[in-house]
Amino acid sequence: MNITVTINGEKMILQISNNESLAQALRNQSLLSVKIGCGKGHCGACTVLLDEKPVPSCKLPAALANGKSIQTLEHFSKTKIYSDITKGFSKAGIKLCDFCASGKYFAARQILLNKERPTRQNVQEYIKHLSPCCIDNNTLIDGIMYAYENHNFVKEK
């Protein structure tokens, strides 16, 4: 089966199997920031943006992405908001492993896009499903709060 998607700004046709997950389809395109962790959509390792919303791509059948726009961490890492998040994470002493990075970066992105100053409790609630992997939640909350301080809320392209 073929689906048409826009991945990281490039329109393409993917050949997928009927039961293939979006995570596997993206990995087949050498988009290796998409990890397959728990396989249940809970850990965040497979997170991508689907039409600007973070989703666990391991649980989403690739066929449901037909006609949609997908952004992976490879592309997101070139944006201003990514830079702001990285600065906040660095200030908190966060050095993420490649395995868990996408879930944490895309969670931070959603919190920053809200534009309202987040509380530690808001951030804790938003990140509670993410695998702690290489960083504890309190340090991650610090990093997101620092990122909020760095971000100037200019519309991202």
N, CA, C and O atoms as a GROMACS GRO file, in nm:
protein
  628
    1MET      N    1   0.084  -0.117   0.000
    1MET     CA    2   0.000   0.000   0.000
    1MET      C    3   0.090   0.124   0.000
    1MET      O    4   0.194   0.126   0.066
    2ASN      N    5   0.050   0.226  -0.073
    2ASN     CA    6   0.123   0.352  -0.078
    2ASN      C    7   0.047   0.461  -0.004
    2ASN      O    8  -0.076   0.468  -0.012
    3ILE      N    9   0.121   0.545   0.067
    3ILE     CA   10   0.062   0.663   0.130
    3ILE      C   11   0.145   0.784   0.089
    3ILE      O   12   0.265   0.773   0.064
    4THR      N   13   0.080   0.899   0.084
    4THR     CA   14   0.148   1.024   0.054
    4THR      C   15   0.156   1.104   0.183
    4THR      O   16   0.055   1.130   0.248
    5VAL      N   17   0.277   1.143   0.219
    5VAL     CA   18   0.300   1.220   0.342
    5VAL      C   19   0.402   1.329   0.313
    5VAL      O   20   0.474   1.325   0.213
    6THR      N   21   0.405   1.426   0.400
    6THR     CA   22   0.510   1.527   0.397
    6THR      C   23   0.594   1.503   0.521
    6THR      O   24   0.547   1.519   0.634
    7ILE      N   25   0.720   1.464   0.500
    7ILE     CA   26   0.810   1.436   0.611
    7ILE      C   27   0.919   1.541   0.612
    7ILE      O   28   0.995   1.556   0.517
    8ASN      N   29   0.925   1.614   0.722
    8ASN     CA   30   1.027   1.718   0.740
    8ASN      C   31   1.030   1.815   0.623
    8ASN      O   32   1.136   1.857   0.576
    9GLY      N   33   0.909   1.850   0.576
    9GLY     CA   34   0.894   1.948   0.469
    9GLY      C   35   0.901   1.893   0.328
    9GLY      O   36   0.883   1.968   0.232
   10GLU      N   37   0.927   1.764   0.314
   10GLU     CA   38   0.940   1.703   0.181
   10GLU      C   39   0.824   1.606   0.155
   10GLU      O   40   0.804   1.510   0.229
   11LYS      N   41   0.750   1.633   0.049
   11LYS     CA   42   0.638   1.546   0.013
   11LYS      C   43   0.694   1.418  -0.048
   11LYS      O   44   0.782   1.422  -0.133
   12MET      N   45   0.641   1.304  -0.004
   12MET     CA   46   0.690   1.176  -0.056
   12MET      C   47   0.581   1.070  -0.049
   12MET      O   48   0.481   1.083   0.022
   13ILE      N   49   0.604   0.966  -0.124
   13ILE     CA   50   0.516   0.850  -0.124
   13ILE      C   51   0.591   0.737  -0.056
   13ILE      O   52   0.704   0.704  -0.094
   14LEU      N   53   0.528   0.679   0.045
   14LEU     CA   54   0.588   0.567   0.116
   14LEU      C   55   0.513   0.439   0.083
   14LEU      O   56   0.390   0.437   0.077
   15GLN      N   57   0.587   0.335   0.062
   15GLN     CA   58   0.526   0.203   0.046
   15GLN      C   59   0.531   0.137   0.182
   15GLN      O   60   0.638   0.119   0.240
   16ILE      N   61   0.414   0.101   0.233
   16ILE     CA   62   0.404   0.043   0.367
   16ILE      C   63   0.325  -0.086   0.362
   16ILE      O   64   0.251  -0.112   0.267
   17SER      N   65   0.343  -0.167   0.465
   17SER     CA   66   0.259  -0.287   0.479
   17SER      C   67   0.134  -0.248   0.557
   17SER      O   68   0.130  -0.144   0.622
   18ASN      N   69   0.033  -0.332   0.550
   18ASN     CA   70  -0.096  -0.301   0.613
   18ASN      C   71  -0.087  -0.280   0.763
   18ASN      O   72  -0.160  -0.198   0.818
   19ASN      N   73   0.002  -0.352   0.830
   19ASN     CA   74   0.008  -0.342   0.976
   19ASN      C   75   0.132  -0.268   1.026
   19ASN      O   76   0.167  -0.280   1.143
   20GLU      N   77   0.198  -0.193   0.939
   20GLU     CA   78   0.320  -0.122   0.975
   20GLU      C   79   0.289   0.002   1.057
   20GLU      O   80   0.198   0.078   1.026
   21SER      N   81   0.368   0.022   1.163
   21SER     CA   82   0.351   0.142   1.245
   21SER      C   83   0.420   0.260   1.175
   21SER      O   84   0.508   0.242   1.092
   22LEU      N   85   0.377   0.380   1.212
   22LEU     CA   86   0.441   0.499   1.158
   22LEU      C   87   0.588   0.501   1.200
   22LEU      O   88   0.674   0.542   1.121
   23ALA      N   89   0.618   0.458   1.322
   23ALA     CA   90   0.757   0.455   1.368
   23ALA      C   91   0.842   0.370   1.275
   23ALA      O   92   0.951   0.412   1.235
   24GLN      N   93   0.795   0.252   1.241
   24GLN     CA   94   0.873   0.164   1.154
   24GLN      C   95   0.886   0.224   1.014
   24GLN      O   96   0.993   0.216   0.953
   25ALA      N   97   0.780   0.283   0.963
   25ALA     CA   98   0.786   0.345   0.830
   25ALA      C   99   0.889   0.458   0.828
   25ALA      O  100   0.961   0.474   0.730
   26LEU      N  101   0.896   0.536   0.935
   26LEU     CA  102   0.993   0.645   0.942
   26LEU      C  103   1.135   0.593   0.956
   26LEU      O  104   1.228   0.646   0.895
   27ARG      N  105   1.152   0.489   1.036
   27ARG     CA  106   1.286   0.429   1.049
   27ARG      C  107   1.331   0.370   0.916
   27ARG      O  108   1.450   0.372   0.884
   28ASN      N  109   1.236   0.318   0.839
   28ASN     CA  110   1.270   0.265   0.707
   28ASN      C  111   1.319   0.376   0.613
   28ASN      O  112   1.384   0.348   0.513
   29GLN      N  113   1.288   0.501   0.646
   29GLN     CA  114   1.335   0.616   0.569
   29GLN      C  115   1.465   0.674   0.629
   29GLN      O  116   1.506   0.785   0.595
   30SER      N  117   1.527   0.598   0.716
   30SER     CA  118   1.652   0.637   0.784
   30SER      C  119   1.635   0.756   0.876
   30SER      O  120   1.729   0.832   0.898
   31LEU      N  121   1.516   0.774   0.931
   31LEU     CA  122   1.490   0.878   1.030
   31LEU      C  123   1.507   0.812   1.167
   31LEU      O  124   1.410   0.769   1.230
   32LEU      N  125   1.630   0.806   1.210
   32LEU     CA  126   1.665   0.725   1.325
   32LEU      C  127   1.645   0.794   1.460
   32LEU      O  128   1.670   0.733   1.564
   33SER      N  129   1.600   0.920   1.458
   33SER     CA  130   1.563   0.982   1.586
   33SER      C  131   1.435   0.918   1.639
   33SER      O  132   1.405   0.929   1.757
   34VAL      N  133   1.362   0.852   1.552
   34VAL     CA  134   1.239   0.783   1.592
   34VAL      C  135   1.280   0.646   1.645
   34VAL      O  136   1.321   0.558   1.569
   35LYS      N  137   1.270   0.630   1.774
   35LYS     CA  138   1.307   0.504   1.839
   35LYS      C  139   1.182   0.424   1.871
   35LYS      O  140   1.073   0.479   1.885
   36ILE      N  141   1.199   0.296   1.881
   36ILE     CA  142   1.089   0.209   1.924
   36ILE      C  143   1.129   0.156   2.060
   36ILE      O  144   1.214   0.068   2.072
   37GLY      N  145   1.065   0.212   2.162
   37GLY     CA  146   1.099   0.178   2.300
   37GLY      C  147   1.002   0.076   2.358
   37GLY      O  148   1.017  -0.044   2.336
   38CYS      N  149   0.904   0.125   2.430
   38CYS     CA  150   0.809   0.036   2.497
   38CYS      C  151   0.713  -0.030   2.398
   38CYS      O  152   0.656  -0.135   2.428
   39GLY      N  153   0.694   0.030   2.283
   39GLY     CA  154   0.602  -0.025   2.184
   39GLY      C  155   0.455  -0.004   2.219
   39GLY      O  156   0.366  -0.056   2.152
   40LYS      N  157   0.431   0.072   2.324
   40LYS     CA  158   0.293   0.096   2.370
   40LYS      C  159   0.256   0.244   2.372
   40LYS      O  160   0.146   0.280   2.413
   41GLY      N  161   0.348   0.329   2.327
   41GLY     CA  162   0.320   0.472   2.322
   41GLY      C  163   0.333   0.544   2.453
   41GLY      O  164   0.283   0.656   2.467
   42HIS      N  165   0.399   0.484   2.551
   42HIS     CA  166   0.409   0.545   2.684
   42HIS      C  167   0.542   0.613   2.712
   42HIS      O  168   0.546   0.710   2.787
   43CYS      N  169   0.651   0.565   2.654
   43CYS     CA  170   0.784   0.612   2.695
   43CYS      C  171   0.828   0.742   2.628
   43CYS      O  172   0.910   0.815   2.683
   44GLY      N  173   0.775   0.773   2.509
   44GLY     CA  174   0.810   0.897   2.439
   44GLY      C  175   0.921   0.883   2.338
   44GLY      O  176   0.947   0.977   2.262
   45ALA      N  177   0.988   0.769   2.333
   45ALA     CA  178   1.103   0.751   2.243
   45ALA      C  179   1.064   0.762   2.095
   45ALA      O  180   1.148   0.798   2.012
   46CYS      N  181   0.940   0.732   2.063
   46CYS     CA  182   0.895   0.732   1.923
   46CYS      C  183   0.820   0.860   1.884
   46CYS      O  184   0.761   0.866   1.777
   47THR      N  185   0.822   0.960   1.970
   47THR     CA  186   0.742   1.081   1.948
   47THR      C  187   0.784   1.156   1.822
   47THR      O  188   0.902   1.180   1.798
   48VAL      N  189   0.684   1.192   1.743
   48VAL     CA  190   0.701   1.279   1.626
   48VAL      C  191   0.588   1.381   1.630
   48VAL      O  192   0.493   1.366   1.707
   49LEU      N  193   0.599   1.483   1.548
   49LEU     CA  194   0.488   1.577   1.532
   49LEU      C  195   0.408   1.532   1.410
   49LEU      O  196   0.462   1.518   1.301
   50LEU      N  197   0.282   1.511   1.429
   50LEU     CA  198   0.190   1.477   1.321
   50LEU      C  199   0.092   1.594   1.310
   50LEU      O  200   0.011   1.616   1.400
   51ASP      N  201   0.102   1.667   1.200
   51ASP     CA  202   0.024   1.790   1.184
   51ASP      C  203   0.039   1.879   1.308
   51ASP      O  204  -0.059   1.929   1.363
   52GLU      N  205   0.166   1.896   1.351
   52GLU     CA  206   0.206   1.985   1.459
   52GLU      C  207   0.174   1.935   1.600
   52GLU      O  208   0.199   2.006   1.697
   53LYS      N  209   0.118   1.816   1.614
   53LYS     CA  210   0.085   1.762   1.746
   53LYS      C  211   0.176   1.643   1.775
   53LYS      O  212   0.196   1.558   1.689
   54PRO      N  213   0.234   1.636   1.898
   54PRO     CA  214   0.318   1.522   1.931
   54PRO      C  215   0.234   1.394   1.945
   54PRO      O  216   0.130   1.393   2.011
   55VAL      N  217   0.281   1.289   1.880
   55VAL     CA  218   0.211   1.159   1.886
   55VAL      C  219   0.314   1.048   1.904
   55VAL      O  220   0.428   1.060   1.860
   56PRO      N  221   0.271   0.938   1.969
   56PRO     CA  222   0.358   0.821   1.979
   56PRO      C  223   0.347   0.741   1.848
   56PRO      O  224   0.248   0.673   1.824
   57SER      N  225   0.449   0.751   1.766
   57SER     CA  226   0.441   0.691   1.632
   57SER      C  227   0.444   0.538   1.634
   57SER      O  228   0.413   0.476   1.532
   58CYS      N  229   0.482   0.477   1.746
   58CYS     CA  230   0.484   0.331   1.751
   58CYS      C  231   0.343   0.273   1.756
   58CYS      O  232   0.321   0.158   1.716
   59LYS      N  233   0.248   0.350   1.804
   59LYS     CA  234   0.110   0.304   1.817
   59LYS      C  235   0.022   0.343   1.700
   59LYS      O  236  -0.090   0.293   1.686
   60LEU      N  237   0.071   0.432   1.616
   60LEU     CA  238  -0.009   0.483   1.506
   60LEU      C  239   0.017   0.403   1.380
   60LEU      O  240   0.131   0.396   1.334
   61PRO      N  241  -0.086   0.341   1.324
   61PRO     CA  242  -0.066   0.273   1.196
   61PRO      C  243  -0.022   0.375   1.091
   61PRO      O  244  -0.080   0.483   1.080
   62ALA      N  245   0.081   0.341   1.015
   62ALA     CA  246   0.135   0.432   0.914
   62ALA      C  247   0.026   0.478   0.817
   62ALA      O  248   0.029   0.592   0.770
   63ALA      N  249  -0.068   0.392   0.787
   63ALA     CA  250  -0.174   0.426   0.692
   63ALA      C  251  -0.254   0.549   0.738
   63ALA      O  252  -0.305   0.623   0.654
   64LEU      N  253  -0.265   0.570   0.868
   64LEU     CA  254  -0.341   0.685   0.919
   64LEU      C  255  -0.267   0.817   0.900
   64LEU      O  256  -0.326   0.924   0.919
   65ALA      N  257  -0.141   0.811   0.861
   65ALA     CA  258  -0.064   0.934   0.835
   65ALA      C  259  -0.082   0.982   0.692
   65ALA      O  260  -0.028   1.086   0.655
   66ASN      N  261  -0.156   0.909   0.611
   66ASN     CA  262  -0.176   0.947   0.472
   66ASN      C  263  -0.230   1.090   0.462
   66ASN      O  264  -0.330   1.125   0.524
   67GLY      N  265  -0.161   1.172   0.382
   67GLY     CA  266  -0.204   1.310   0.362
   67GLY      C  267  -0.161   1.405   0.471
   67GLY      O  268  -0.198   1.523   0.467
   68LYS      N  269  -0.086   1.358   0.568
   68LYS     CA  270  -0.050   1.440   0.682
   68LYS      C  271   0.096   1.485   0.675
   68LYS      O  272   0.175   1.435   0.595
   69SER      N  273   0.129   1.581   0.762
   69SER     CA  274   0.265   1.633   0.773
   69SER      C  275   0.329   1.576   0.899
   69SER      O  276   0.269   1.576   1.006
   70ILE      N  277   0.451   1.527   0.884
   70ILE     CA  278   0.524   1.465   0.994
   70ILE      C  279   0.655   1.541   1.012
   70ILE      O  280   0.723   1.573   0.914
   71GLN      N  281   0.688   1.568   1.136
   71GLN     CA  282   0.818   1.628   1.165
   71GLN      C  283   0.888   1.541   1.269
   71GLN      O  284   0.830   1.506   1.372
   72THR      N  285   1.013   1.508   1.239
   72THR     CA  286   1.094   1.429   1.332
   72THR      C  287   1.196   1.520   1.399
   72THR      O  288   1.211   1.637   1.363
   73LEU      N  289   1.265   1.464   1.496
   73LEU     CA  290   1.365   1.542   1.568
   73LEU      C  291   1.478   1.589   1.477
   73LEU      O  292   1.537   1.693   1.501
   74GLU      N  293   1.508   1.512   1.370
   74GLU     CA  294   1.611   1.555   1.276
   74GLU      C  295   1.581   1.694   1.220
   74GLU      O  296   1.670   1.777   1.208
   75HIS      N  297   1.457   1.718   1.186
   75HIS     CA  298   1.416   1.847   1.129
   75HIS      C  299   1.393   1.951   1.238
   75HIS      O  300   1.433   2.066   1.225
   76PHE      N  301   1.329   1.909   1.345
   76PHE     CA  302   1.299   2.000   1.456
   76PHE      C  303   1.427   2.059   1.515
   76PHE      O  304   1.427   2.173   1.563
   77SER      N  305   1.535   1.983   1.511
   77SER     CA  306   1.661   2.030   1.571
   77SER      C  307   1.720   2.151   1.499
   77SER      O  308   1.818   2.208   1.546
   78LYS      N  309   1.662   2.190   1.387
   78LYS     CA  310   1.710   2.306   1.312
   78LYS      C  311   1.628   2.432   1.341
   78LYS      O  312   1.649   2.536   1.277
   79THR      N  313   1.537   2.424   1.437
   79THR     CA  314   1.448   2.536   1.465
   79THR      C  315   1.495   2.621   1.583
   79THR      O  316   1.576   2.576   1.664
   80LYS      N  317   1.444   2.742   1.591
   80LYS     CA  318   1.476   2.834   1.700
   80LYS      C  319   1.425   2.780   1.834
   80LYS      O  320   1.495   2.791   1.935
   81ILE      N  321   1.308   2.723   1.836
   81ILE     CA  322   1.253   2.673   1.962
   81ILE      C  323   1.338   2.556   2.015
   81ILE      O  324   1.354   2.541   2.136
   82TYR      N  325   1.390   2.475   1.926
   82TYR     CA  326   1.480   2.367   1.967
   82TYR      C  327   1.603   2.427   2.035
   82TYR      O  328   1.648   2.378   2.138
   83SER      N  329   1.656   2.532   1.976
   83SER     CA  330   1.773   2.599   2.034
   83SER      C  331   1.741   2.653   2.173
   83SER      O  332   1.823   2.641   2.264
   84ASP      N  333   1.624   2.711   2.189
   84ASP     CA  334   1.583   2.763   2.320
   84ASP      C  335   1.570   2.649   2.421
   84ASP      O  336   1.611   2.663   2.537
   85ILE      N  337   1.514   2.539   2.378
   85ILE     CA  338   1.499   2.424   2.467
   85ILE      C  339   1.636   2.369   2.504
   85ILE      O  340   1.661   2.337   2.620
   86THR      N  341   1.724   2.359   2.407
   86THR     CA  342   1.859   2.308   2.432
   86THR      C  343   1.932   2.396   2.534
   86THR      O  344   2.000   2.344   2.622
   87LYS      N  345   1.916   2.527   2.523
   87LYS     CA  346   1.980   2.618   2.619
   87LYS      C  347   1.923   2.596   2.759
   87LYS      O  348   1.997   2.595   2.857
   88GLY      N  349   1.792   2.579   2.768
   88GLY     CA  350   1.730   2.552   2.898
   88GLY      C  351   1.776   2.420   2.956
   88GLY      O  352   1.805   2.410   3.075
   89PHE      N  353   1.781   2.318   2.871
   89PHE     CA  354   1.827   2.188   2.916
   89PHE      C  355   1.973   2.196   2.963
   89PHE      O  356   2.010   2.137   3.065
   90SER      N  357   2.055   2.267   2.889
   90SER     CA  358   2.195   2.281   2.924
   90SER      C  359   2.212   2.351   3.059
   90SER      O  360   2.293   2.310   3.141
   91LYS      N  361   2.134   2.456   3.080
   91LYS     CA  362   2.140   2.530   3.207
   91LYS      C  363   2.103   2.440   3.324
   91LYS      O  364   2.155   2.457   3.434
   92ALA      N  365   2.015   2.343   3.300
   92ALA     CA  366   1.974   2.249   3.405
   92ALA      C  367   2.071   2.132   3.417
   92ALA      O  368   2.056   2.047   3.505
   93GLY      N  369   2.171   2.128   3.328
   93GLY     CA  370   2.267   2.018   3.332
   93GLY      C  371   2.218   1.892   3.263
   93GLY      O  372   2.268   1.782   3.290
   94ILE      N  373   2.120   1.906   3.173
   94ILE     CA  374   2.061   1.791   3.105
   94ILE      C  375   2.143   1.757   2.981
   94ILE      O  376   2.169   1.843   2.896
   95LYS      N  377   2.182   1.632   2.971
   95LYS     CA  378   2.247   1.578   2.852
   95LYS      C  379   2.169   1.451   2.818
   95LYS      O  380   2.191   1.345   2.877
   96LEU      N  381   2.079   1.464   2.722
   96LEU     CA  382   1.992   1.352   2.689
   96LEU      C  383   2.062   1.250   2.601
   96LEU      O  384   2.146   1.283   2.518
   97CYS      N  385   2.025   1.125   2.622
   97CYS     CA  386   2.072   1.020   2.532
   97CYS      C  387   1.988   1.029   2.404
   97CYS      O  388   1.882   1.091   2.403
   98ASP      N  389   2.034   0.969   2.300
   98ASP     CA  390   1.958   0.972   2.174
   98ASP      C  391   1.827   0.895   2.186
   98ASP      O  392   1.734   0.919   2.108
   99PHE      N  393   1.818   0.805   2.280
   99PHE     CA  394   1.699   0.721   2.289
   99PHE      C  395   1.575   0.800   2.332
   99PHE      O  396   1.468   0.782   2.274
  100CYS      N  397   1.590   0.885   2.430
  100CYS     CA  398   1.472   0.950   2.489
  100CYS      C  399   1.452   1.094   2.443
  100CYS      O  400   1.354   1.157   2.483
  101ALA      N  401   1.540   1.146   2.361
  101ALA     CA  402   1.539   1.289   2.330
  101ALA      C  403   1.410   1.338   2.267
  101ALA      O  404   1.359   1.443   2.307
  102SER      N  405   1.356   1.267   2.170
  102SER     CA  406   1.240   1.322   2.097
  102SER      C  407   1.120   1.344   2.188
  102SER      O  408   1.053   1.447   2.175
  103GLY      N  409   1.092   1.254   2.276
  103GLY     CA  410   0.978   1.272   2.366
  103GLY      C  411   0.994   1.394   2.454
  103GLY      O  412   0.899   1.468   2.478
  104LYS      N  413   1.115   1.415   2.503
  104LYS     CA  414   1.140   1.526   2.594
  104LYS      C  415   1.142   1.660   2.519
  104LYS      O  416   1.089   1.760   2.569
  105TYR      N  417   1.203   1.663   2.402
  105TYR     CA  418   1.204   1.788   2.324
  105TYR      C  419   1.063   1.825   2.277
  105TYR      O  420   1.025   1.942   2.285
  106PHE      N  421   0.988   1.728   2.229
  106PHE     CA  422   0.853   1.761   2.181
  106PHE      C  423   0.758   1.795   2.296
  106PHE      O  424   0.666   1.874   2.277
  107ALA      N  425   0.780   1.738   2.414
  107ALA     CA  426   0.701   1.777   2.531
  107ALA      C  427   0.732   1.922   2.568
  107ALA      O  428   0.642   2.001   2.593
  108ALA      N  429   0.861   1.955   2.570
  108ALA     CA  430   0.900   2.092   2.601
  108ALA      C  431   0.842   2.189   2.498
  108ALA      O  432   0.797   2.298   2.533
  109ARG      N  433   0.844   2.149   2.372
  109ARG     CA  434   0.789   2.234   2.265
  109ARG      C  435   0.642   2.265   2.292
  109ARG      O  436   0.600   2.380   2.282
  110GLN      N  437   0.565   2.163   2.325
  110GLN     CA  438   0.422   2.185   2.349
  110GLN      C  439   0.399   2.279   2.466
  110GLN      O  440   0.310   2.363   2.463
  111ILE      N  441   0.479   2.263   2.570
  111ILE     CA  442   0.465   2.350   2.687
  111ILE      C  443   0.499   2.494   2.650
  111ILE      O  444   0.429   2.587   2.690
  112LEU      N  445   0.606   2.514   2.573
  112LEU     CA  446   0.645   2.649   2.533
  112LEU      C  447   0.544   2.711   2.437
  112LEU      O  448   0.520   2.831   2.443
  113LEU      N  449   0.485   2.631   2.350
  113LEU     CA  450   0.388   2.685   2.255
  113LEU      C  451   0.260   2.731   2.324
  113LEU      O  452   0.184   2.811   2.268
  114ASN      N  453   0.235   2.681   2.444
  114ASN     CA  454   0.118   2.723   2.520
  114ASN      C  455   0.124   2.872   2.553
  114ASN      O  456   0.020   2.936   2.571
  115LYS      N  457   0.244   2.926   2.560
  115LYS     CA  458   0.272   3.068   2.583
  115LYS      C  459   0.242   3.116   2.724
  115LYS      O  460   0.291   3.222   2.764
  116GLU      N  461   0.164   3.044   2.800
  116GLU     CA  462   0.141   3.082   2.939
  116GLU      C  463   0.254   3.026   3.023
  116GLU      O  464   0.298   2.913   3.001
  117ARG      N  465   0.300   3.104   3.118
  117ARG     CA  466   0.409   3.057   3.203
  117ARG      C  467   0.365   2.927   3.272
  117ARG      O  468   0.266   2.925   3.345
  118PRO      N  469   0.440   2.819   3.248
  118PRO     CA  470   0.401   2.693   3.310
  118PRO      C  471   0.440   2.690   3.457
  118PRO      O  472   0.536   2.754   3.499
  119THR      N  473   0.365   2.617   3.534
  119THR     CA  474   0.404   2.590   3.672
  119THR      C  475   0.476   2.456   3.674
  119THR      O  476   0.463   2.377   3.581
  120ARG      N  477   0.550   2.432   3.779
  120ARG     CA  478   0.619   2.302   3.791
  120ARG      C  479   0.516   2.189   3.789
  120ARG      O  480   0.542   2.082   3.734
  121GLN      N  481   0.400   2.213   3.850
  121GLN     CA  482   0.296   2.110   3.852
  121GLN      C  483   0.242   2.084   3.711
  121GLN      O  484   0.218   1.968   3.675
  122ASN      N  485   0.221   2.189   3.632
  122ASN     CA  486   0.176   2.172   3.494
  122ASN      C  487   0.274   2.087   3.414
  122ASN      O  488   0.236   1.995   3.343
  123VAL      N  489   0.402   2.121   3.428
  123VAL     CA  490   0.506   2.049   3.354
  123VAL      C  491   0.511   1.904   3.401
  123VAL      O  492   0.520   1.813   3.318
  124GLN      N  493   0.506   1.882   3.531
  124GLN     CA  494   0.508   1.745   3.585
  124GLN      C  495   0.394   1.663   3.527
  124GLN      O  496   0.413   1.547   3.490
  125GLU      N  497   0.277   1.721   3.520
  125GLU     CA  498   0.161   1.650   3.466
  125GLU      C  499   0.183   1.616   3.318
  125GLU      O  500   0.147   1.508   3.272
  126TYR      N  501   0.241   1.709   3.244
  126TYR     CA  502   0.260   1.689   3.101
  126TYR      C  503   0.366   1.583   3.070
  126TYR      O  504   0.354   1.512   2.970
  127ILE      N  505   0.469   1.573   3.154
  127ILE     CA  506   0.580   1.481   3.125
  127ILE      C  507   0.570   1.349   3.199
  127ILE      O  508   0.658   1.264   3.182
  128LYS      N  509   0.468   1.330   3.281
  128LYS     CA  510   0.463   1.211   3.369
  128LYS      C  511   0.469   1.078   3.293
  128LYS      O  512   0.512   0.978   3.350
  129HIS      N  513   0.428   1.075   3.168
  129HIS     CA  514   0.427   0.951   3.092
  129HIS      C  515   0.562   0.919   3.029
  129HIS      O  516   0.585   0.806   2.986
  130LEU      N  517   0.653   1.016   3.025
  130LEU     CA  518   0.781   0.995   2.958
  130LEU      C  519   0.872   0.907   3.041
  130LEU      O  520   0.874   0.915   3.164
  131SER      N  521   0.947   0.823   2.973
  131SER     CA  522   1.046   0.738   3.039
  131SER      C  523   1.153   0.827   3.102
  131SER      O  524   1.204   0.918   3.036
  132PRO      N  525   1.189   0.802   3.228
  132PRO     CA  526   1.294   0.883   3.290
  132PRO      C  527   1.430   0.860   3.223
  132PRO      O  528   1.512   0.952   3.219
  133CYS      N  529   1.454   0.743   3.171
  133CYS     CA  530   1.573   0.709   3.093
  133CYS      C  531   1.699   0.768   3.154
  133CYS      O  532   1.754   0.711   3.248
  134CYS      N  533   1.746   0.882   3.103
  134CYS     CA  534   1.876   0.936   3.144
  134CYS      C  535   1.865   1.061   3.230
  134CYS      O  536   1.967   1.122   3.263
  135ILE      N  537   1.744   1.101   3.267
  135ILE     CA  538   1.729   1.223   3.346
  135ILE      C  539   1.606   1.210   3.437
  135ILE      O  540   1.503   1.156   3.396
  136ASP      N  541   1.619   1.258   3.558
  136ASP     CA  542   1.504   1.252   3.650
  136ASP      C  543   1.406   1.365   3.616
  136ASP      O  544   1.443   1.466   3.556
  137ASN      N  545   1.281   1.346   3.657
  137ASN     CA  546   1.176   1.442   3.622
  137ASN      C  547   1.199   1.581   3.678
  137ASN      O  548   1.168   1.680   3.611
  138ASN      N  549   1.253   1.593   3.798
  138ASN     CA  550   1.276   1.726   3.855
  138ASN      C  551   1.376   1.806   3.773
  138ASN      O  552   1.357   1.926   3.751
  139THR      N  553   1.482   1.741   3.727
  139THR     CA  554   1.580   1.809   3.644
  139THR      C  555   1.520   1.845   3.509
  139THR      O  556   1.546   1.953   3.455
  140LEU      N  557   1.438   1.756   3.453
  140LEU     CA  558   1.371   1.786   3.327
  140LEU      C  559   1.276   1.905   3.343
  140LEU      O  560   1.270   1.992   3.256
  141ILE      N  561   1.204   1.910   3.452
  141ILE     CA  562   1.116   2.024   3.479
  141ILE      C  563   1.199   2.153   3.486
  141ILE      O  564   1.159   2.255   3.429
  142ASP      N  565   1.312   2.148   3.555
  142ASP     CA  566   1.400   2.266   3.561
  142ASP      C  567   1.440   2.310   3.420
  142ASP      O  568   1.434   2.428   3.387
  143GLY      N  569   1.480   2.214   3.337
  143GLY     CA  570   1.522   2.245   3.201
  143GLY      C  571   1.411   2.309   3.120
  143GLY      O  572   1.436   2.404   3.045
  144ILE      N  573   1.290   2.259   3.134
  144ILE     CA  574   1.177   2.316   3.061
  144ILE      C  575   1.145   2.456   3.112
  144ILE      O  576   1.112   2.546   3.034
  145MET      N  577   1.154   2.476   3.243
  145MET     CA  578   1.129   2.609   3.299
  145MET      C  579   1.236   2.708   3.251
  145MET      O  580   1.204   2.822   3.219
  146TYR      N  581   1.362   2.665   3.246
  146TYR     CA  582   1.468   2.751   3.192
  146TYR      C  583   1.444   2.780   3.044
  146TYR      O  584   1.466   2.892   2.998
  147ALA      N  585   1.400   2.680   2.970
  147ALA     CA  586   1.372   2.699   2.826
  147ALA      C  587   1.262   2.803   2.808
  147ALA      O  588   1.268   2.884   2.716
  148TYR      N  589   1.162   2.800   2.895
  148TYR     CA  590   1.055   2.899   2.888
  148TYR      C  591   1.114   3.040   2.904
  148TYR      O  592   1.072   3.133   2.834
  149GLU      N  593   1.209   3.054   2.994
  149GLU     CA  594   1.273   3.184   3.015
  149GLU      C  595   1.349   3.230   2.891
  149GLU      O  596   1.356   3.350   2.864
  150ASN      N  597   1.407   3.136   2.815
  150ASN     CA  598   1.486   3.169   2.695
  150ASN      C  599   1.400   3.199   2.573
  150ASN      O  600   1.443   3.272   2.484
  151HIS      N  601   1.281   3.144   2.570
  151HIS     CA  602   1.202   3.149   2.447
  151HIS      C  603   1.132   3.284   2.431
  151HIS      O  604   1.075   3.336   2.526
  152ASN      N  605   1.139   3.339   2.310
  152ASN     CA  606   1.079   3.472   2.287
  152ASN      C  607   0.941   3.465   2.221
  152ASN      O  608   0.882   3.569   2.190
  153PHE      N  609   0.889   3.346   2.200
  153PHE     CA  610   0.754   3.325   2.150
  153PHE      C  611   0.727   3.386   2.014
  153PHE      O  612   0.615   3.428   1.986
  154VAL      N  613   0.828   3.390   1.930
  154VAL     CA  614   0.811   3.428   1.789
  154VAL      C  615   0.756   3.306   1.718
  154VAL      O  616   0.800   3.194   1.742
  155LYS      N  617   0.660   3.329   1.632
  155LYS     CA  618   0.598   3.218   1.557
  155LYS      C  619   0.704   3.136   1.486
  155LYS      O  620   0.787   3.190   1.412
  156GLU      N  621   0.702   3.003   1.508
  156GLU     CA  622   0.796   2.912   1.442
  156GLU      C  623   0.752   2.883   1.300
  156GLU      O  624   0.633   2.881   1.271
  157LYS      N  625   0.848   2.861   1.212
  157LYS     CA  626   0.817   2.822   1.075
  157LYS      C  627   0.844   2.677   1.057
  157LYS      O  628   0.825   2.624   0.948
   0.00000   0.00000   0.00000
